[in-house]
Amino acid sequence: MNTQTLMVQGTTSDAGKSMLVTALCRWLSRQGVRVAPFKPQNMALNSVVTADGGEIGRAQAVQALAAGLAPHTDMNPVLLKPNTDKRAQIIIHGHAIATMDAGVFHDYKSIALKAVLESHTRLSNQYERIIAEGAGSPAEINLRAHDIANMGFAEAVDCPVILIADIDRGGVFAHFAGTLALLSESEQARIQGFVINRFRGDKKLLDPGLEWLEQYTGKPVLGVLPYLQGLHLEAEDALPGSAASTVSPEQKLFRIIVPALPRISNHTDFDPLRLHPHVHVQFIGPGETIPPADLIILPGSKSVCADLDWLRQQGWEPAIYHHLRYGGKLLGICGGFQMLGKWIHDPIGLEGDAGSTPGFAFFDMETTLAADKILRNGQGRLSLNNAAVTGYEIHAGITTYHTRYQSLIHLTQSQDGAISDDGLIAGTYLHGIFTSAAACHELLTWAGLVDQHSMPDYPSICNAAIERLADCVEQYLDTTRLNRLLNLPVRIS
């Protein structure tokens, strides 16, 4: 069996696969092992621009950070970005090739597998070990044919697999036993051990279940990871729950609301704000009352015209006008910025039906969606107070201005975004603008937050979380077995 690659699969979505891969990458990197993360196929609307000018899922970028690497398209060769419940943009080796129905992509998987194996081979030639992440569950019977995300990949490269389950959901032993029962004999043999995630309580009460699981399956439990309170790890796709805020709304000084668009993308833009001690960020879902706020942010979207229609149906247009009338601020990011113009044109039906949709008309501009997506990292300075800012662009729209506006950001080689003449409205194509403490401070100052002491150092928070995960590997997992699975020297403590 190929022990250069170890794959983490889960009994369900959100079982902890991304977290465990991140933890293992940092744990191995600490030992001096040259390790790279890998996810054959990802479905996510949170993505980043890589050093080689492509696009991959954000979780793999976090895992690359854990491994001490710059993100590369080979770390996530197939990325699916849904723009409806049945259709998704297909991104191969970092670049969009088509939009496909689910059934069409199912038939396309044999071609996609070639891209997956090409990327895996290149990583294998550059790094000593690869920690791969599955998607969803390997026991999804309807997706087993032509699978490239879980056991299909593991069998193709002949690698061992760890299976992880979330005990906080309940039924953890049924998850393990049931998943194994639905795998083929060769796939069952590939499972080398179990990891239980998010356990809280007295582990002695769990021990009888662990003993039963090992006897019933003949496979070892590699460890039990605790429920980690306050851990911040950027989400692969799902919006954070309301419990993610560390302080209750009553204690917050500054209110930011974000519409939870049906196809919201890159909502990790708001993670630094969610961690700010003087800010309360609230995602407003369908049918929810739109509360008063100091700042409204329109986020990125994978289906801008459809999400703009959704905003109107949900009553956001009059709410935004009322908000501005009383001096509130409005910021649009990427697709949210496009919505601030007069028109969004989709002449080739890139994100839905071909046609044009009227925007909110706060800026005298219009955007035309084109097949060639703009993917680039950017750095520059905010025009507000010259604070340094970094970020990345991922969009299909080309925006044409019919009136001259002050740019929001002066990039190294161009201008980005706009600020309205009355200073109440701003927009940008740049994702990640709140990551830098200086840029976050200036944007919140513009929005009306005056008292800003104890600004969070977001990059340090992210790195501290990764370190904490690696500590958990050392403390709670059987590192002797892990080293043997990876064909690494077993350390004598």
Solvent accessible surface area in square Angstrom, and as a share of the most:
residue,aa,sasa,rsa
1,M,116,0.52
2,N,46,0.23
3,T,43,0.25
4,Q,46,0.21
5,T,0,0.00
6,L,0,0.00
7,M,0,0.00
8,V,0,0.00
9,Q,0,0.00
10,G,0,0.00
11,T,11,0.06
12,T,33,0.19
13,S,69,0.45
14,D,110,0.57
15,A,0,0.00
16,G,12,0.11
17,K,12,0.05
18,S,25,0.16
19,M,26,0.12
20,L,1,0.00
21,V,0,0.00
22,T,2,0.01
23,A,2,0.01
24,L,1,0.00
25,C,0,0.00
26,R,27,0.10
27,W,1,0.00
28,L,0,0.00
29,S,38,0.25
30,R,99,0.36
31,Q,56,0.25
32,G,61,0.58
33,V,19,0.11
34,R,132,0.48
35,V,2,0.01
36,A,0,0.00
37,P,0,0.00
38,F,0,0.00
39,K,4,0.02
40,P,0,0.00
41,Q,25,0.11
42,N,1,0.01
43,M,108,0.48
44,A,0,0.00
45,L,13,0.07
46,N,1,0.00
47,S,0,0.00
48,V,11,0.06
49,V,11,0.06
50,T,1,0.01
51,A,80,0.62
52,D,67,0.35
53,G,28,0.27
54,G,0,0.00
55,E,1,0.00
56,I,0,0.00
57,G,0,0.00
58,R,38,0.14
59,A,5,0.04
60,Q,0,0.00
61,A,15,0.12
62,V,16,0.09
63,Q,0,0.00
64,A,0,0.00
65,L,85,0.42
66,A,0,0.00
67,A,10,0.08
68,G,66,0.63
69,L,47,0.23
70,A,65,0.51
71,P,35,0.22
72,H,67,0.30
73,T,9,0.05
74,D,3,0.02
75,M,2,0.01
76,N,1,0.01
77,P,1,0.00
78,V,0,0.00
79,L,0,0.00
80,L,6,0.03
81,K,6,0.02
82,P,20,0.13
83,N,6,0.03
84,T,52,0.30
85,D,134,0.69
86,K,156,0.66
87,R,96,0.35
88,A,9,0.07
89,Q,11,0.05
90,I,2,0.01
91,I,1,0.00
92,I,23,0.12
93,H,48,0.21
94,G,0,0.00
95,H,96,0.43
96,A,40,0.31
97,I,86,0.43
98,A,41,0.32
99,T,37,0.21
100,M,24,0.11
101,D,58,0.30
102,A,69,0.54
103,G,48,0.47
104,V,82,0.47
105,F,13,0.05
106,H,50,0.22
107,D,106,0.55
108,Y,40,0.15
109,K,15,0.06
110,S,61,0.39
111,I,95,0.48
112,A,1,0.00
113,L,46,0.23
114,K,135,0.57
115,A,9,0.07
116,V,0,0.00
117,L,58,0.29
118,E,89,0.40
119,S,0,0.00
120,H,12,0.05
121,T,73,0.42
122,R,100,0.36
123,L,3,0.01
124,S,29,0.19
125,N,122,0.62
126,Q,95,0.42
127,Y,41,0.15
128,E,68,0.30
129,R,39,0.14
130,I,0,0.00
131,I,0,0.00
132,A,0,0.00
133,E,1,0.00
134,G,0,0.00
135,A,23,0.18
136,G,18,0.17
137,S,13,0.08
138,P,4,0.03
139,A,15,0.12
140,E,63,0.28
141,I,103,0.52
142,N,122,0.62
143,L,82,0.41
144,R,67,0.24
145,A,56,0.44
146,H,109,0.48
147,D,25,0.13
148,I,2,0.01
149,A,8,0.06
150,N,8,0.04
151,M,4,0.02
152,G,24,0.23
153,F,0,0.00
154,A,0,0.00
155,E,67,0.30
156,A,54,0.42
157,V,20,0.11
158,D,58,0.30
159,C,0,0.00
160,P,2,0.01
161,V,0,0.00
162,I,1,0.00
163,L,0,0.00
164,I,0,0.00
165,A,0,0.00
166,D,1,0.01
167,I,34,0.17
168,D,59,0.31
169,R,120,0.44
170,G,36,0.35
171,G,48,0.46
172,V,6,0.03
173,F,55,0.23
174,A,69,0.54
175,H,49,0.22
176,F,0,0.00
177,A,19,0.15
178,G,32,0.30
179,T,9,0.05
180,L,16,0.08
181,A,77,0.59
182,L,89,0.44
183,L,9,0.05
184,S,49,0.31
185,E,151,0.68
186,S,58,0.37
187,E,16,0.07
188,Q,57,0.25
189,A,63,0.49
190,R,23,0.09
191,I,2,0.01
192,Q,55,0.25
193,G,0,0.00
194,F,0,0.00
195,V,0,0.00
196,I,0,0.00
197,N,8,0.04
198,R,78,0.28
199,F,31,0.13
200,R,134,0.49
201,G,66,0.63
202,D,76,0.39
203,K,95,0.40
204,K,156,0.66
205,L,149,0.74
206,L,15,0.08
207,D,46,0.24
208,P,87,0.55
209,G,17,0.16
210,L,17,0.08
211,E,102,0.46
212,W,112,0.39
213,L,0,0.00
214,E,67,0.30
215,Q,153,0.68
216,Y,141,0.54
217,T,28,0.16
218,G,67,0.65
219,K,32,0.14
220,P,30,0.19
221,V,23,0.13
222,L,3,0.01
223,G,11,0.10
224,V,9,0.05
225,L,6,0.03
226,P,32,0.20
227,Y,54,0.21
228,L,38,0.19
229,Q,120,0.53
230,G,75,0.72
231,L,47,0.23
232,H,22,0.10
233,L,44,0.22
234,E,19,0.09
235,A,33,0.26
236,E,46,0.21
237,D,57,0.30
238,A,76,0.59
239,L,62,0.31
240,P,32,0.20
241,G,54,0.52
242,S,115,0.74
243,A,100,0.78
244,A,39,0.30
245,S,32,0.20
246,T,98,0.57
247,V,45,0.26
248,S,49,0.31
249,P,76,0.48
250,E,149,0.67
251,Q,121,0.54
252,K,18,0.08
253,L,110,0.55
254,F,7,0.03
255,R,109,0.40
256,I,0,0.00
257,I,4,0.02
258,V,0,0.00
259,P,0,0.00
260,A,13,0.10
261,L,5,0.02
262,P,72,0.45
263,R,43,0.16
264,I,16,0.08
265,S,9,0.06
266,N,3,0.01
267,H,3,0.01
268,T,5,0.03
269,D,6,0.03
270,F,1,0.00
271,D,4,0.02
272,P,4,0.03
273,L,0,0.00
274,R,31,0.11
275,L,39,0.20
276,H,0,0.00
277,P,52,0.33
278,H,22,0.10
279,V,1,0.00
280,H,25,0.11
281,V,16,0.09
282,Q,71,0.32
283,F,35,0.14
284,I,1,0.01
285,G,11,0.11
286,P,92,0.58
287,G,74,0.71
288,E,93,0.41
289,T,120,0.70
290,I,41,0.21
291,P,37,0.23
292,P,103,0.65
293,A,15,0.12
294,D,40,0.21
295,L,3,0.01
296,I,3,0.02
297,I,0,0.00
298,L,0,0.00
299,P,1,0.00
300,G,0,0.00
301,S,13,0.08
302,K,17,0.07
303,S,1,0.01
304,V,4,0.03
305,C,23,0.14
306,A,59,0.46
307,D,2,0.01
308,L,0,0.00
309,D,63,0.33
310,W,30,0.11
311,L,0,0.00
312,R,70,0.25
313,Q,141,0.63
314,Q,59,0.26
315,G,28,0.27
316,W,2,0.01
317,E,42,0.19
318,P,89,0.56
319,A,26,0.20
320,I,1,0.00
321,Y,89,0.34
322,H,102,0.46
323,H,19,0.08
324,L,20,0.10
325,R,165,0.60
326,Y,164,0.62
327,G,43,0.41
328,G,10,0.09
329,K,33,0.14
330,L,0,0.00
331,L,1,0.01
332,G,0,0.00
333,I,0,0.00
334,C,8,0.05
335,G,1,0.01
336,G,0,0.00
337,F,0,0.00
338,Q,4,0.02
339,M,0,0.00
340,L,0,0.00
341,G,0,0.00
342,K,88,0.37
343,W,107,0.37
344,I,0,0.00
345,H,43,0.19
346,D,4,0.02
347,P,79,0.50
348,I,108,0.55
349,G,23,0.22
350,L,31,0.16
351,E,22,0.10
352,G,41,0.40
353,D,139,0.72
354,A,66,0.51
355,G,39,0.38
356,S,60,0.39
357,T,17,0.10
358,P,66,0.41
359,G,7,0.07
360,F,4,0.02
361,A,55,0.43
362,F,38,0.16
363,F,2,0.01
364,D,33,0.17
365,M,1,0.00
366,E,49,0.22
367,T,0,0.00
368,T,55,0.32
369,L,3,0.02
370,A,37,0.29
371,A,65,0.51
372,D,119,0.62
373,K,39,0.17
374,I,36,0.18
375,L,29,0.15
376,R,121,0.44
377,N,89,0.46
378,G,16,0.15
379,Q,112,0.50
380,G,17,0.16
381,R,112,0.41
382,L,1,0.00
383,S,24,0.16
384,L,55,0.27
385,N,100,0.51
386,N,94,0.48
387,A,11,0.09
388,A,47,0.36
389,V,2,0.01
390,T,72,0.42
391,G,12,0.12
392,Y,19,0.07
393,E,6,0.03
394,I,13,0.06
395,H,13,0.06
396,A,12,0.10
397,G,0,0.00
398,I,89,0.45
399,T,26,0.15
400,T,71,0.41
401,Y,90,0.34
402,H,106,0.47
403,T,58,0.34
404,R,228,0.83
405,Y,42,0.16
406,Q,99,0.44
407,S,18,0.11
408,L,0,0.00
409,I,0,0.00
410,H,79,0.35
411,L,23,0.11
412,T,103,0.60
413,Q,173,0.77
414,S,53,0.34
415,Q,111,0.49
416,D,10,0.05
417,G,8,0.08
418,A,1,0.00
419,I,11,0.06
420,S,13,0.09
421,D,134,0.69
422,D,95,0.49
423,G,24,0.23
424,L,39,0.19
425,I,11,0.06
426,A,0,0.00
427,G,0,0.00
428,T,0,0.00
429,Y,18,0.07
430,L,0,0.00
431,H,2,0.01
432,G,9,0.09
433,I,0,0.00
434,F,2,0.01
435,T,42,0.24
436,S,33,0.21
437,A,43,0.33
438,A,53,0.41
439,A,0,0.00
440,C,3,0.02
441,H,66,0.29
442,E,27,0.12
443,L,4,0.02
444,L,0,0.00
445,T,67,0.39
446,W,33,0.12
447,A,6,0.04
448,G,45,0.43
449,L,9,0.04
450,V,140,0.80
451,D,71,0.37
452,Q,20,0.09
453,H,105,0.47
454,S,78,0.50
455,M,48,0.21
456,P,21,0.13
457,D,75,0.39
458,Y,9,0.04
459,P,74,0.47
460,S,60,0.39
461,I,55,0.28
462,C,19,0.11
463,N,60,0.31
464,A,60,0.47
465,A,7,0.05
466,I,1,0.00
467,E,57,0.25
468,R,89,0.32
469,L,2,0.01
470,A,0,0.00
471,D,70,0.36
472,C,10,0.06
473,V,1,0.00
474,E,73,0.33
475,Q,128,0.57
476,Y,84,0.32
477,L,13,0.07
478,D,50,0.26
479,T,28,0.16
480,T,48,0.28
481,R,108,0.39
482,L,0,0.00
483,N,2,0.01
484,R,159,0.58
485,L,26,0.13
486,L,0,0.00
487,N,102,0.52
488,L,26,0.13
489,P,109,0.69
490,V,50,0.29
491,R,116,0.42
492,I,160,0.81
493,S,155,1.00
